[in-house]
Amino acid sequence: MSHLLQSRSFLTFSALFLAFLSPALGQKSGSKSDEKTSKPQLRFICATSLAEEQEIVLASSDEKGALVELGTVTLRASLVSDWLPAKVGDLHLALREGKTLKSIGHFQYPVDITSALVVLNANVGKKTYEATVVDPEKTGFIKGSVLIINFSPRNGLVSLDSKENKVEAGQQVLAKPTLDGNGMYPVVASYLDADANPVPCYDRLVSGNPNSRNMLLLLQDDTVGLRVLSLTIFGELK
């Protein structure tokens, strides 16, 4: 009888020990999963490119200042790239020159985000790229919304279904258009002249999609004053 009681006591203790240990084991496993999914990543949104197609190396700097390759992407105008591995801190767009890398653009990847959109615009005169980093979560760039980014040196006005948005040079504004019965909404863009008067340069009826995000990029144009490029982004931003 004493031996039987001892066996039951041992089994009860073992069950209690495993019940106590299981949450700790689950938490440890979850931490590894969270760490894996929280690695920085980015997608390039390329408005204009320096060449029709151009292979670019995404690189970071090591302790000695040398560029270290993280990944490659072939840039072209109106490109929305796949996800690329990234790294917090100063990142570069680089070209291969023999065994070395030459930076033709750089940007800062913030420490507090894990998925970023990096919008690129080519500076043909300097043969470099300008980059704007967008945090979709902080920006509120949800499905059905429109993110307007002004790459031009002019201040712009963009009206979506009669709602006017002023977008100063180098700035960005988030808007949420209201679709009509056919799923469309009007887009009218103007730039402000020297007297702050609007000069219309773009007027389109655009198809909206509640399951995607849209970017309107305002670009410098010597002929019409302001060129508007519309790019649609599908899928999840995480």
C-alpha positions as CSV (number, residue, x, y, z in Angstrom):
1,M,0.0,0.0,0.0
2,S,2.8,2.4,0.9
3,H,4.5,1.7,-2.5
4,L,1.2,2.4,-4.3
5,L,0.8,5.8,-2.5
6,Q,4.4,6.7,-3.4
7,S,3.8,5.9,-7.1
8,R,0.6,8.0,-7.1
9,S,2.4,10.9,-5.4
10,F,5.2,10.7,-8.0
11,L,2.8,10.8,-10.9
12,T,0.9,13.7,-9.4
13,F,4.2,15.6,-8.9
14,S,5.3,14.9,-12.5
15,A,2.0,16.1,-13.9
16,L,2.2,19.3,-11.9
17,F,5.8,19.9,-13.0
18,L,4.9,19.4,-16.7
19,A,1.9,21.7,-16.4
20,F,4.2,24.4,-14.9
21,L,6.9,23.8,-17.5
22,S,4.7,23.8,-20.6
23,P,3.9,27.6,-20.7
24,A,7.6,28.4,-20.3
25,L,8.5,26.1,-23.2
26,G,5.7,27.7,-25.3
27,Q,6.9,31.2,-24.5
28,K,10.4,30.3,-25.4
29,S,9.3,28.9,-28.7
30,G,7.1,31.9,-29.4
31,S,10.1,34.2,-28.8
32,K,12.1,32.5,-31.5
33,S,9.2,32.8,-33.9
34,D,8.7,36.5,-33.1
35,E,12.4,37.2,-33.5
36,K,12.3,35.5,-36.9
37,T,9.3,37.5,-38.2
38,S,10.6,40.8,-36.8
39,K,13.7,41.0,-39.0
40,P,13.7,44.3,-41.0
41,Q,12.5,44.1,-44.6
42,L,11.6,46.6,-47.3
43,R,9.9,47.0,-50.7
44,F,11.2,49.5,-53.2
45,I,8.6,51.7,-55.0
46,C,10.6,53.1,-58.0
47,A,9.0,56.2,-59.6
48,T,11.8,56.9,-62.2
49,S,15.1,55.1,-62.8
50,L,18.5,56.1,-64.2
51,A,18.3,53.4,-66.8
52,E,15.6,51.3,-68.5
53,E,16.7,48.4,-66.3
54,Q,19.4,48.7,-63.7
55,E,20.7,46.1,-61.2
56,I,21.2,47.8,-57.9
57,V,22.8,46.4,-54.7
58,L,21.1,47.1,-51.4
59,A,24.0,47.4,-48.9
60,S,24.9,48.4,-45.4
61,S,28.1,49.8,-44.0
62,D,30.5,47.7,-41.8
63,E,32.6,49.1,-38.9
64,K,35.2,50.3,-41.4
65,G,32.8,52.0,-43.6
66,A,32.9,49.4,-46.4
67,L,29.6,48.5,-48.1
68,V,28.3,45.0,-47.4
69,E,25.7,43.5,-49.8
70,L,22.3,42.6,-48.4
71,G,20.5,41.9,-51.6
72,T,19.9,43.0,-55.2
73,V,17.0,44.4,-57.2
74,T,16.6,45.4,-60.8
75,L,15.1,48.9,-60.9
76,R,12.9,50.3,-63.6
77,A,10.4,53.0,-63.8
78,S,7.0,52.3,-62.0
79,L,8.4,49.3,-60.2
80,V,6.9,47.8,-57.0
81,S,9.5,45.3,-55.9
82,D,9.2,42.1,-53.8
83,W,10.3,42.2,-50.2
84,L,14.1,42.4,-49.6
85,P,16.0,41.8,-46.3
86,A,17.1,45.0,-44.7
87,K,19.0,46.3,-41.7
88,V,18.5,49.1,-39.2
89,G,20.6,52.2,-39.8
90,D,22.2,53.7,-42.9
91,L,21.5,51.7,-46.1
92,H,22.8,52.3,-49.6
93,L,21.8,51.8,-53.2
94,A,25.0,50.8,-54.9
95,L,26.5,49.8,-58.2
96,R,29.1,47.1,-58.7
97,E,32.5,48.4,-59.8
98,G,34.7,45.4,-60.1
99,K,35.0,43.9,-56.6
100,T,33.8,47.1,-54.8
101,L,30.4,48.8,-54.4
102,K,29.8,52.5,-55.3
103,S,26.9,54.2,-53.5
104,I,24.5,56.2,-55.6
105,G,21.9,56.8,-52.9
106,H,21.3,56.2,-49.2
107,F,18.6,56.4,-46.6
108,Q,18.1,55.6,-42.9
109,Y,16.1,52.5,-41.9
110,P,14.5,53.4,-38.6
111,V,14.9,51.3,-35.5
112,D,11.3,51.1,-34.6
113,I,9.8,49.4,-37.7
114,T,10.2,46.0,-39.3
115,S,8.5,46.5,-42.7
116,A,9.2,49.7,-44.7
117,L,8.4,51.1,-48.2
118,V,11.2,52.9,-49.8
119,V,10.1,55.2,-52.6
120,L,12.8,56.1,-55.1
121,N,13.1,58.9,-57.6
122,A,16.1,59.2,-60.0
123,N,18.1,62.4,-60.1
124,V,19.4,62.1,-63.7
125,G,21.7,65.2,-63.4
126,K,23.6,63.8,-60.4
127,K,23.1,60.1,-61.4
128,T,21.8,59.2,-58.0
129,Y,18.5,58.2,-56.3
130,E,16.4,60.2,-53.8
131,A,14.7,58.0,-51.3
132,T,11.7,58.5,-49.0
133,V,11.1,55.9,-46.3
134,V,7.4,55.2,-45.4
135,D,6.3,53.3,-42.3
136,P,2.8,52.0,-43.5
137,E,1.6,51.5,-39.9
138,K,2.6,54.9,-38.5
139,T,1.4,56.6,-41.7
140,G,-2.0,54.9,-41.6
141,F,-1.4,53.6,-45.1
142,I,-4.3,51.1,-45.0
143,K,-6.1,49.4,-47.9
144,G,-8.3,51.8,-49.8
145,S,-6.1,54.8,-49.0
146,V,-3.9,57.0,-51.2
147,L,-0.5,58.2,-50.1
148,I,0.6,61.4,-52.0
149,I,4.4,62.1,-52.0
150,N,5.8,65.3,-53.6
151,F,9.2,64.8,-55.1
152,S,9.1,68.0,-57.1
153,P,10.5,71.4,-55.9
154,R,7.0,72.9,-56.3
155,N,4.2,73.0,-53.8
156,G,1.2,71.0,-55.0
157,L,-2.5,70.7,-54.6
158,V,-4.2,67.4,-55.1
159,S,-8.0,67.0,-55.0
160,L,-9.6,63.6,-54.5
161,D,-13.4,63.6,-54.9
162,S,-13.4,67.4,-54.1
163,K,-11.3,67.0,-51.0
164,E,-8.3,69.3,-51.5
165,N,-4.9,68.3,-50.1
166,K,-1.9,70.7,-50.0
167,V,1.4,68.7,-50.5
168,E,4.4,70.9,-50.0
169,A,7.7,70.1,-51.8
170,G,9.4,67.1,-50.2
171,Q,6.3,66.2,-48.1
172,Q,3.7,63.5,-48.0
173,V,0.0,63.4,-47.2
174,L,-2.4,60.5,-46.7
175,A,-5.9,60.7,-48.2
176,K,-9.0,58.4,-48.3
177,P,-11.1,59.0,-51.4
178,T,-14.8,58.2,-51.5
179,L,-15.7,56.0,-54.5
180,D,-18.8,56.7,-56.7
181,G,-21.3,54.1,-57.7
182,N,-18.9,52.8,-60.4
183,G,-15.9,52.5,-58.0
184,M,-14.2,55.6,-59.4
185,Y,-13.0,58.9,-58.0
186,P,-11.6,62.1,-59.7
187,V,-8.0,63.2,-59.2
188,V,-7.1,66.8,-60.0
189,A,-3.5,68.0,-59.4
190,S,-2.1,71.5,-59.6
191,Y,1.1,73.3,-58.6
192,L,1.3,76.7,-57.0
193,D,2.9,79.4,-59.0
194,A,5.0,82.3,-57.7
195,D,1.8,84.1,-56.5
196,A,0.5,80.9,-54.8
197,N,-2.1,80.5,-57.5
198,P,-3.0,76.9,-58.5
199,V,-2.1,75.9,-62.1
200,P,-3.9,72.7,-63.1
201,C,-1.7,70.0,-64.7
202,Y,-3.5,66.7,-64.2
203,D,-7.1,65.7,-64.3
204,R,-8.2,62.0,-64.3
205,L,-11.0,59.7,-63.3
206,V,-9.3,56.9,-61.4
207,S,-10.6,53.4,-60.5
208,G,-10.5,52.7,-56.8
209,N,-9.9,49.4,-55.1
210,P,-10.8,48.9,-51.4
211,N,-8.4,45.9,-51.4
212,S,-5.2,47.7,-52.4
213,R,-3.3,50.8,-51.6
214,N,-2.4,53.6,-54.1
215,M,0.5,56.1,-54.3
216,L,0.3,59.4,-56.2
217,L,3.9,60.6,-56.8
218,L,4.3,64.2,-57.8
219,L,7.4,64.6,-60.1
220,Q,9.1,67.6,-61.6
221,D,8.2,68.2,-65.2
222,D,9.6,71.2,-67.1
223,T,6.8,71.1,-69.7
224,V,3.6,70.9,-67.6
225,G,5.1,71.9,-64.3
226,L,4.1,68.8,-62.4
227,R,3.8,65.2,-63.5
228,V,1.7,62.7,-61.6
229,L,2.5,59.0,-61.4
230,S,0.0,56.6,-59.9
231,L,1.2,53.2,-58.6
232,T,-1.0,50.5,-57.0
233,I,0.4,48.3,-54.2
234,F,-1.3,44.9,-53.6
235,G,-0.9,42.4,-50.7
236,E,-0.1,42.9,-47.1
237,L,2.6,45.3,-45.9
238,K,4.2,43.2,-43.1
